[in-house]
Amino acid sequence: MTLTHLTKRSANVKTGPIPVSTSSRENCPETCPFRSNGCYAESGNLRLHWDKVTAGERGTEWQIFLDSIKALPESTFWRHNQAGDIKDPNTAAGTKQLAQLTNANRGRKGYTYTHHRLTPIGVQNLKAATSQGFTVNVSADSEHAADVAISKGLRAVFVVNSAENRRFWNTAWGNRVVVCPAQLHKNIDCKTCKLCQSRPQNVAIAFLAHGNCKKKVEQLLG
């Protein structure tokens, strides 16, 4: 059974003091190239926390989690899944859960990322959630894949080499890329940036490879 844990005030300096959730590993798709192979969440204190959620030592069942989101104050900016993924939005169960979470988020400013496949039904579900205020960012495997996701009407993010020295650029398809401001500036965190929750549809966010598994990630990037 998938459990979800809500930390009402994150101690992570990158996110800032916002609510963040963690879902057990069952939702992580096999198609994610970083699954057990460089995922940033597989190290440090976050891994220890994720292990406990996955083992059932922490976290709650889905409806209780939804109630906790509904209980957040209006306009709360929060991140779903600092570790883990949403249930596959290409399935009936995933479609239902994403709709429920989108409804629970109404009046709040939630966002998340997903590495699930982009089938027509999945694309439809992600677009619906984002249009209703719960932003789902597609974790694309490359800049080109981000272009493809954007062409489908989705928000996209992707990982780049830590040595990348550009801060802004345009893709081959004319979309704009912005390197995560929270990685570049000490005085910016997710709480002050908010780009992952709200930005123009044609703007992709690039994350510099980071964490204890950075070298493994960069090997995958080529």
N, C-alpha and C positions, 0 to 999 in steps of 0.2 A: 504494500500500500504506500502510495506517495504521501509524504508528510511535508508541510511547509511551516517554516519558522519565521516569525516577524520580530526583528530587532527594532524597537521604536525609536532608538537614537543611536545611530552608528558611531563607532569610535574611529572609523577609517578616515584618515586625513584627506584622502582623495575624494571621497563622496561628501564629506562634511557631516554634520550631525543631523542626518535625515533618517526616516524609517527605511529599512532595507529588509528584504525577505531572502530566504534560502530554501530551495526545494531539494528533496532527496534525488539521488542520481538517476533514478529510473527514467526520468523524462529526457535525459540527455541523448540525442540521436546518435546512432552508429555512424551517420554520415559526417559528423563533426570531426575534422582532421586533428583537432587538439584533444579529443577525448582520450584520457589517460596517456596523452602524448604531448605535453606542453601546456595544458590548461593552467591558466594563472591561479585558479582556485585550488589546484592540487598541491599547494605548498603553504607553509606557515600556519598561523592561527586560523585562517579561513578554512584550510583543509581539516583541521581538528574539529571545527564547528560543523562543517559539511559532513564529516564522518558520523558525528553524533545524530544529525538530522536523518541521514540515510539509515542509520542503525535503529531509528525509532526512539532514541533517548531524548530527543528534543523535537519540537514541532507539534503541529495539530492537524487534525483532519481538515479537508477542504472547506466545509461549510463554516467551521469555526474560524478559519483563516479569513474567509470572505467577510464574516461579521466583524473581524478586527479591522479590516480595511474600511468598512462602512463606518466604523467608530472613529476613524481619523478625522481631525478637524477639517472643515471646508478649505479648499485650496492647498492642502498639504502636498508638497512635492516629495515623491518617494520612488524608490527603485525596487522593482520586483526581480528577484533572482540575482543576487550578487554571486551566487553559485547555483548551478542547475539551469533548467530550461522549462518552458511551458510544455504542457502535454501536447503531443503532435496535433497541430491545427488542421492536418489533412484527414483526421479521423472524426467520427461522430462524437466521441468522448472529448477530444480536444476542442472541437467546435463549441460544444456545450460549456466547457470550462472557461474558454476565453470569453464567451459572451457573458457568463456569470461574473467574471473578474472585471470586465469592462463596465458592467452595471454597478458593481460594488464601488468602482473607482469614480463614479459620476460626482462631479463637484470637486474632485481632487486631481492631482497632476502626477499620475503614475506613468512609468515607462519600463521597458525591459528589452531584452535581446533574444533572438532565437536563431538556432542553426538548423532547424528542420527544413526539409525539402520544400520547394516552391511549386506545388501543384496548383491547378486553377482554384480548387476549393480552399486550399491553404492561403493563397494570395487574397482571395475574397475575404477570408476571415481576418487576416492581418490588416487589410485596408479598412475593414469595418471597425475594428477596435481602435485603430489610430484616428479615424475620422470622428470617433466618439470620445476622444480625450485620453485613451490609454494607448500610448505610443509603443508600437512594437518595431524595434530596429532589426532588420535582417543582418545577421553576422555573415557577411560575404567572404568568400575565400580569396578574393583578389579585387583589384580595382575594376577589372572588367566585369566581374560578377556583381560588383556594386552598381555599375552602370546598368546591367541587365535588371537588377532588382528595382532600381529607380524607374526604368522604362515601364515596369509593371505597376507603377503608382505607389511603391513602397519606400520607406525610409531605410537607408543602408549605412552600415559601418564596416570597416575592414582593418586588418592589422598590417603594419608596415615595419620594415627594418628599423631597429633602434637608432641607426646611424642616419636615418632620413633627416636632412637639414632644411627641407622646404617646410613652410608653415601653411601655405595656401597654394593650390594649383588647380588647373582644369583637367578633367579626364578627356580621353579620346572622344567621348560622346558629348562633351561640352558641359558636363556637370561640374560643380564646384566641390573641392575637397578641403576640409579644414582639419588640421591636426588638433586632437583633444586639448583644449586650453588648460585643463586641470593638470596635464602632464608637463606643460611648458612654463606655467607661472605659479609660484608658491602662494600667491594671494588669491588663487582661483581654485574652487572645488566644484563638485557637481551641483551643490546647492546654489552657488552663485552663478554658475554657467548656464545650466538648464538646456543646452542645445540638444541633448539626447531625447528630451521630452517635447521640445517645440522648436522647429526650424523650417525653412523652406524645403519643399519636397525634393528639390534638385541639389541639395547640399548633403554630401556624404562626410562622415567623420572618420578620420584615420587615427588608430591607436598605435602608438609606438610600442613595439614588443618590449615587455617588461616582466619583472618578477624573477623568481629563482629558476624558472624554466625558459628564460629568454633565449638562450642559445639553441635549444631544441626547436622553439618556435621559428627562429630565423632560418634554421635548416629546412623547415617545411616551406618557408616562404621562397627559398631558393636564391 
